[in-house]
Amino acid sequence: MPKVSSLIIVVFMFACINLVGAVLEVGQTEEFLYNTIQSAVNSATEYDTVLVHPGRYIENIDIYEKSLTLCSLFLTTGDISYIDSTIIDGNKEDTVINAQHYIYSSVSRIIKISGLTITNGNSLTDHYNEGEGRNFDGGGIHIVGYSYHNSNFSSIEYCKILNNVSEGGGGVYLHKTNMKFTGCEISDNNGSERGGGIYSTGTSYSLEFSTENLNSIYNNSAGKGRDIYLQSFISNPAELHSPLHFDKISVELSEDFSHYFYVSAAIEWDGVINYNETAYERIEADLFVSPTGDDNNSGLTQSDPLKTISQACSILKPRSNGDYNIVRVAPGIYSPDITGEIFPISMDRGTKIIGAGSGESILDGEDQICNFFFLEDNRQIFISGFRCQNLYSRSGWAGTVYITNAEDVTLKDFEIRNVHTCTAGIEIRYGKNMLVEDFIIKNYNYLGFLISASSGVFHNIWTDSLNVTLEIQGQATSMPFFFEHGGYKLSNLATTNSVIPGGRVFQYNHSAEVCDDFVTVNNLLIANCSSTPLDWNLSTVGFFGEHLPQIKFNK
């Protein structure tokens, strides 16, 4: 965290101005009226301050429809020790701080979060409650609709946001919120799909990072935008205040740094990121990983392996000559609890991950992750030799492998077991030159393969013994093969010993009645399968097609 000693006098002078409403003090002894932060938040009215005394508060806090300052004694004293000693711990049960304001309200509200450590948030847990009322985004902080439709800014200042997990925005998720970050340290968060440190999305919002009291954002993880992912739309684009200057970031930035910092093309900015230091250096190398290794090892030899695949991928720099960096993964189980593995495994272009075989190198999601692999705007990726097991998620982007806008991707020798999601086991959208072969899938839910607007070869894929445990109203759950809008060469596809709700093992369709797609199917086997009809659909186990292009079946 940047030094703030020079600001102590300034902070103290303005403390009384910041605390314009009533001050509700929270502490963990009997002398305090409020012993939990949530009880004080519930009692607070517009523009009140919830002043938290030192301690570790195991809470998941909800703030609805009120302007509020939530802070430690740092705000009133300028003493930086209060940042470390005042901790809100989400206990890995939900988002730590969830603040929501109706975005279409004529009332503008402001939230200020200051001088706190925010940790152990996890918005991916407890998926068995059907996701009712839950936010899958924002592990540490989730804010919607604050300081919107005007020039006001909410603020997150002098906070440490560490070790939080979510679908998007592991540290912080913002939707249609004007926000200024000042003097924060945002590190070691996992945003799963997008925005490990910060994920901001919506239209007409503004985002600013202080250039005087610098933020540090580093060592976060996500499929895309490991540290920051900023999304907007051309119709009403967001505004990013330039220049961007940070104290500490993850790695030295190369020509294409979107793997760490992604900014939507709709957002105008100068494309320059300044920084003072990096957390680690990236290398061009082949690396070794083993469950008996250590992430402090070099990883350069089989006798000095790293412990996690995610660490190996984080230190790899794409080779300047275009060749692959190869990560060789020894037999064993890799999971969050056993080895500290971080899923999804985030890979930069030109990465080849080779396991010991689908029965040997095992990726175990322990029913607490969204994806094993998430590839967005990526190319030249090769993954082979793994079993992926135990994934249960109602997140909208969940699956064993999710790929979008990617090129030259090879997936080989996979065994997938006990994967239950709201989307698909393997989902590929806008993929070019895909090679997927030698797959065995058992016990999964909804769509096995969902392939759309793509091209490639799919070979030797067997789905067997489907056991539906999660059903989605109005959807044909457990359809093994769904292809649309693309050119595909398909061979040796099989579904056996399964019950298919809705009754479609293989489906291809195109929304246009006339198109140039060409699809070949060699050897499609459906054996010992039955169906259970849905209310809206007549069941027919087998093939279904709509607006078929040039499609050829050989067996």
QUITA-V306962 format. One record per residue. RES is the residue in one letter. PSI is psi in radians with two decimals (* if undefined). D_FIRST is the distance of its C-alpha to the first C-alpha in Angstrom with 2 decimals. Layout:
RES,PSI,D_FIRST + RES,PSI,D_FIRST
This chain:
M,2.42,0.00 + P,2.65,3.83 + K,2.42,6.52 + V,0.25,8.69 + S,-0.59,11.65 + S,-0.24,13.86 + L,-0.08,13.69 + I,-0.82,14.98 + I,-0.75,18.56 + V,-0.80,18.30 + V,-0.76,16.75 + F,-0.69,19.45 + M,-0.60,22.16 + F,0.04,21.59 + A,-0.77,21.17 + C,-0.54,24.90 + I,-0.68,25.09 + N,-0.61,22.55 + L,1.20,24.50 + V,-0.46,27.71 + G,-2.82,29.27 + A,2.61,29.97 + V,2.04,27.27 + L,1.93,27.60 + E,2.38,25.94 + V,2.29,25.17 + G,2.98,25.33 + Q,0.31,26.70 + T,2.98,29.64 + E,-0.35,33.04 + E,-0.26,32.45 + F,2.43,30.40 + L,-0.61,32.34 + Y,2.12,29.74 + N,-0.15,28.56 + T,2.61,26.96 + I,-0.68,24.66 + Q,-0.66,27.18 + S,-0.65,30.02 + A,-0.71,28.34 + V,-0.73,27.49 + N,-0.59,31.14 + S,-0.32,32.41 + A,2.60,30.23 + T,-3.09,31.93 + E,2.22,30.89 + Y,0.33,27.97 + D,2.90,27.55 + T,2.25,24.33 + V,1.89,23.53 + L,1.97,21.73 + V,2.16,20.52 + H,2.83,20.75 + P,2.58,18.94 + G,2.96,20.08 + R,2.03,19.93 + Y,1.97,21.80 + I,1.64,23.47 + E,2.74,24.14 + N,1.91,24.42 + I,2.32,24.46 + D,2.25,26.69 + I,2.07,26.71 + Y,2.26,29.74 + E,0.84,31.09 + K,2.46,29.45 + S,2.41,26.97 + L,2.55,24.47 + T,2.16,21.37 + L,2.04,19.63 + C,2.88,17.18 + S,-3.09,16.37 + L,-0.13,17.45 + F,-0.68,14.21 + L,-0.56,16.05 + T,-0.30,19.05 + T,-0.43,17.80 + G,0.14,14.47 + D,1.95,13.69 + I,-0.26,10.08 + S,-0.41,11.83 + Y,-0.37,13.33 + I,-0.80,10.38 + D,-0.48,10.93 + S,-0.08,14.63 + T,1.77,15.48 + I,2.26,15.75 + I,2.03,17.88 + D,2.02,19.31 + G,-0.11,21.57 + N,0.38,23.53 + K,0.50,23.89 + E,-0.43,26.60 + D,-3.09,25.45 + T,2.49,22.74 + V,-0.91,20.54 + I,2.04,20.82 + N,1.98,23.70 + A,2.16,24.53 + Q,2.38,27.61 + H,2.35,29.73 + Y,2.07,32.96 + I,-0.34,32.34 + Y,0.16,35.93 + S,2.54,35.98 + S,-0.19,36.98 + V,2.28,34.48 + S,2.30,30.93 + R,2.66,28.27 + I,2.43,24.66 + I,2.48,21.91 + K,2.21,18.71 + I,2.12,16.08 + S,2.34,13.66 + G,0.63,11.52 + L,2.69,12.39 + T,2.19,11.69 + I,2.04,14.04 + T,2.85,15.53 + N,0.56,18.87 + G,2.52,20.26 + N,1.82,23.13 + S,0.14,25.36 + L,-0.07,27.67 + T,2.91,29.28 + D,0.95,32.75 + H,-0.17,34.42 + Y,-0.06,37.82 + N,0.29,37.92 + E,0.29,38.69 + G,0.30,35.40 + E,2.15,36.84 + G,0.21,34.40 + R,2.69,31.39 + N,2.09,28.45 + F,-0.25,27.71 + D,2.61,24.73 + G,1.58,21.32 + G,-0.80,20.25 + G,-0.98,17.34 + I,2.34,18.33 + H,2.01,21.66 + I,2.28,22.65 + V,2.24,26.02 + G,0.12,27.77 + Y,2.51,25.64 + S,0.77,25.90 + Y,2.69,28.36 + H,0.30,31.50 + N,-3.03,30.35 + S,0.08,27.87 + N,2.69,25.72 + F,2.36,22.10 + S,3.00,20.45 + S,2.51,16.73 + I,2.03,13.71 + E,2.43,11.11 + Y,0.75,8.03 + C,2.62,8.81 + K,2.09,7.92 + I,1.81,10.83 + L,2.47,12.00 + N,0.88,15.48 + N,2.74,17.55 + V,2.45,20.74 + S,3.12,23.02 + E,-0.75,25.61 + G,2.42,23.41 + G,1.12,19.88 + G,-0.81,18.53 + G,-0.96,15.33 + V,2.31,16.80 + Y,2.26,20.40 + L,2.35,21.77 + H,2.09,25.46 + K,0.97,26.95 + T,2.23,24.10 + N,2.13,22.80 + M,2.44,19.04 + K,2.25,16.34 + F,2.30,12.64 + T,2.13,10.44 + G,0.50,6.74 + C,2.70,6.46 + E,2.02,5.34 + I,1.82,8.99 + S,2.73,10.36 + D,0.59,13.67 + N,2.72,15.64 + N,1.99,19.25 + G,0.19,20.93 + S,-1.67,24.22 + E,-0.95,26.04 + R,2.48,23.62 + G,1.30,20.02 + G,-0.78,17.95 + G,-0.99,14.72 + I,2.36,16.51 + Y,2.02,20.28 + S,2.34,21.82 + T,2.88,25.59 + G,-3.03,28.58 + T,2.64,30.38 + S,0.50,29.86 + Y,2.89,26.28 + S,2.48,23.62 + L,2.35,20.00 + E,2.39,17.64 + F,2.20,14.11 + S,2.37,13.22 + T,-0.03,13.93 + E,-0.79,13.10 + N,1.60,9.65 + L,2.59,8.29 + N,2.67,7.14 + S,2.19,6.35 + I,1.91,9.51 + Y,2.80,11.07 + N,0.56,13.65 + N,2.95,15.25 + S,2.48,19.03 + A,2.84,21.90 + G,-0.64,25.30 + K,2.39,24.38 + G,1.10,21.14 + R,-0.67,18.98 + D,-0.77,15.77 + I,2.35,17.42 + Y,1.98,21.07 + L,2.11,22.49 + Q,2.48,26.15 + S,-3.05,28.76 + F,2.53,32.47 + I,-0.56,34.60 + S,-0.75,36.68 + N,1.33,33.88 + P,2.72,30.79 + A,2.92,27.25 + E,2.21,25.57 + L,2.03,22.35 + H,2.10,21.29 + S,2.77,21.01 + P,2.78,19.65 + L,2.19,16.65 + H,2.16,13.82 + F,2.74,10.48 + D,-0.98,8.02 + K,2.32,8.42 + I,3.09,11.37 + S,-1.01,13.78 + V,2.85,16.68 + E,2.32,18.45 + L,2.30,20.18 + S,-2.93,23.96 + E,-0.76,26.62 + D,1.83,26.28 + F,0.33,22.70 + S,-0.31,23.70 + H,-0.49,23.16 + Y,-0.75,19.39 + F,1.92,19.44 + Y,2.23,22.64 + V,2.14,23.85 + S,2.53,27.34 + A,-0.34,30.06 + A,-0.27,30.87 + I,2.11,27.69 + E,2.18,28.23 + W,2.99,25.50 + D,-0.05,25.58 + G,0.22,24.15 + V,2.30,21.67 + I,2.08,18.01 + N,2.62,16.27 + Y,2.79,13.21 + N,-0.63,12.07 + E,2.90,11.89 + T,2.72,12.92 + A,-0.60,12.49 + Y,2.92,16.26 + E,2.54,19.57 + R,2.67,22.33 + I,2.74,25.94 + E,1.96,29.47 + A,2.86,31.15 + D,2.38,33.09 + L,2.76,31.31 + F,2.48,32.59 + V,2.43,31.33 + S,2.57,32.86 + P,-0.37,32.31 + T,0.09,32.78 + G,-2.88,30.18 + D,2.32,26.58 + D,-0.07,23.60 + N,-0.12,22.83 + N,2.98,26.26 + S,-0.57,27.04 + G,0.05,29.09 + L,-0.28,31.45 + T,2.81,34.48 + Q,-0.45,36.14 + S,-0.08,35.84 + D,1.00,32.06 + P,2.75,30.95 + L,2.94,27.69 + K,-0.50,27.71 + T,2.52,26.62 + I,-0.63,27.86 + S,-0.68,24.60 + Q,-0.72,22.80 + A,-0.79,25.74 + C,-0.53,25.55 + S,-0.47,21.83 + I,0.02,22.41 + L,2.32,25.64 + K,2.28,26.07 + P,2.34,29.25 + R,2.43,31.99 + S,-0.44,33.11 + N,0.00,36.75 + G,-0.06,36.42 + D,2.94,37.17 + Y,2.53,35.54 + N,2.34,32.84 + I,2.26,34.33 + V,2.03,32.68 + R,2.12,35.35 + V,2.11,34.88 + A,2.84,36.94 + P,2.66,38.88 + G,3.09,37.23 + I,2.26,35.28 + Y,2.06,31.74 + S,2.88,30.10 + P,-0.74,26.89 + D,-0.60,28.22 + I,-0.85,30.24 + T,-0.08,28.13 + G,0.36,24.78 + E,2.47,25.86 + I,2.07,23.89 + F,2.58,26.33 + P,2.65,27.13 + I,2.11,26.99 + S,2.14,25.41 + M,2.38,27.35 + D,2.94,27.36 + R,2.68,30.80 + G,0.64,33.12 + T,2.33,32.19 + K,2.09,34.94 + I,2.09,34.34 + I,1.96,37.46 + G,3.06,38.01 + A,-0.10,40.91 + G,2.72,42.83 + S,-0.37,42.71 + G,-0.02,44.03 + E,-0.93,41.86 + S,2.00,38.22 + I,2.18,37.22 + L,2.08,34.23 + D,2.02,34.12 + G,-0.15,32.17 + E,0.52,33.03 + D,0.55,33.69 + Q,0.32,30.00 + I,2.95,29.13 + C,-0.78,30.20 + N,2.69,31.00 + F,-0.68,31.36 + F,2.39,31.08 + F,2.01,30.00 + L,2.01,30.95 + E,2.30,30.58 + D,0.85,31.53 + N,2.88,31.98 + R,2.83,34.77 + Q,1.10,36.24 + I,2.40,35.19 + F,2.17,37.33 + I,2.28,36.96 + S,2.70,39.74 + G,0.80,40.82 + F,2.61,39.00 + R,2.29,39.87 + C,2.19,37.52 + Q,2.72,38.11 + N,1.22,37.13 + L,2.18,35.36 + Y,1.93,36.00 + S,2.45,34.28 + R,0.16,35.35 + S,2.56,32.61 + G,-0.23,34.21 + W,0.39,32.95 + A,2.73,33.53 + G,2.97,35.61 + T,-0.89,35.85 + V,2.24,35.25 + Y,2.20,34.39 + I,2.29,35.03 + T,2.44,35.12 + N,0.93,35.76 + A,2.83,35.99 + E,2.50,38.50 + D,1.08,40.01 + V,2.30,38.73 + T,2.25,40.65 + L,2.09,40.52 + K,2.62,43.02 + D,1.13,44.15 + F,2.46,42.27 + E,2.23,43.33 + I,2.19,41.82 + R,2.46,42.53 + N,0.97,41.74 + V,2.10,39.64 + H,1.97,39.93 + T,3.01,38.19 + C,-0.08,39.02 + T,-1.74,39.26 + A,2.74,40.41 + G,-0.81,40.06 + I,2.09,39.85 + E,2.18,39.13 + I,2.13,39.45 + R,2.31,39.49 + Y,0.79,40.15 + G,2.43,40.25 + K,2.28,42.33 + N,1.00,44.05 + M,2.46,43.00 + L,2.01,44.58 + V,2.04,44.49 + E,2.73,46.89 + D,1.10,47.79 + F,2.43,46.17 + I,2.19,47.23 + I,2.18,45.97 + K,2.42,46.98 + N,1.28,46.21 + Y,3.04,44.05 + N,2.64,44.17 + Y,-2.24,44.76 + L,2.27,44.86 + G,-1.06,44.82 + F,2.06,44.50 + L,1.88,43.63 + I,2.11,44.07 + S,2.44,44.17 + A,0.79,44.68 + S,-3.14,44.33 + S,2.59,46.50 + G,-3.03,46.99 + V,2.30,48.80 + F,2.05,48.64 + H,2.40,50.73 + N,1.20,51.59 + I,2.14,49.79 + W,2.14,51.10 + T,2.33,50.15 + D,2.54,51.84 + S,0.94,52.24 + L,2.34,50.09 + N,1.64,49.32 + V,2.09,48.10 + T,-0.14,45.95 + L,2.10,44.13 + E,2.48,46.19 + I,2.18,45.16 + Q,2.21,47.66 + G,0.10,49.64 + Q,2.58,48.22 + A,1.49,50.13 + T,2.64,47.96 + S,0.53,48.11 + M,2.06,49.60 + P,-0.74,49.14 + F,2.05,49.41 + F,2.00,48.57 + F,2.53,48.75 + E,2.71,48.92 + H,1.08,48.89 + G,3.07,48.94 + G,2.12,50.91 + Y,2.53,50.92 + K,1.95,52.85 + L,2.32,53.05 + S,2.52,54.92 + N,1.01,55.51 + L,2.33,53.83 + A,2.45,54.88 + T,2.18,54.42 + T,2.66,56.30 + N,0.81,56.88 + S,2.72,54.88 + V,2.18,55.24 + I,1.78,53.98 + P,2.23,53.47 + G,-0.40,54.78 + G,0.47,56.65 + R,1.93,55.06 + V,-0.75,54.23 + F,2.30,53.95 + Q,2.35,53.36 + Y,2.37,53.13 + N,2.81,53.18 + H,2.38,52.63 + S,-0.41,52.46 + A,2.47,54.76 + E,-0.43,58.43 + V,2.22,58.71 + C,2.98,56.09 + D,0.14,55.97 + D,2.57,54.10 + F,2.19,55.83 + V,2.30,55.32 + T,2.44,57.20 + V,1.98,57.33 + N,2.03,58.96 + N,1.47,59.62 + L,2.02,58.23 + L,2.25,59.12 + I,2.00,59.08 + A,2.39,60.69 + N,0.80,61.21 + C,2.67,59.08 + S,3.02,59.79 + S,2.77,58.37 + T,2.04,57.69 + P,2.50,58.37 + L,2.78,55.93 + D,-0.58,57.38 + W,0.00,56.75 + N,2.30,57.69 + L,2.36,60.76 + S,2.29,59.88 + T,1.80,61.08 + V,2.21,59.54 + G,-2.35,59.18 + F,2.46,58.58 + F,2.39,57.70 + G,2.65,57.36 + E,2.33,57.17 + H,0.99,57.89 + L,2.40,58.24 + P,-2.72,57.83 + Q,1.86,59.73 + I,2.36,59.23 + K,2.16,61.25 + F,2.26,61.72 + N,-0.51,63.44 + K,*,63.55
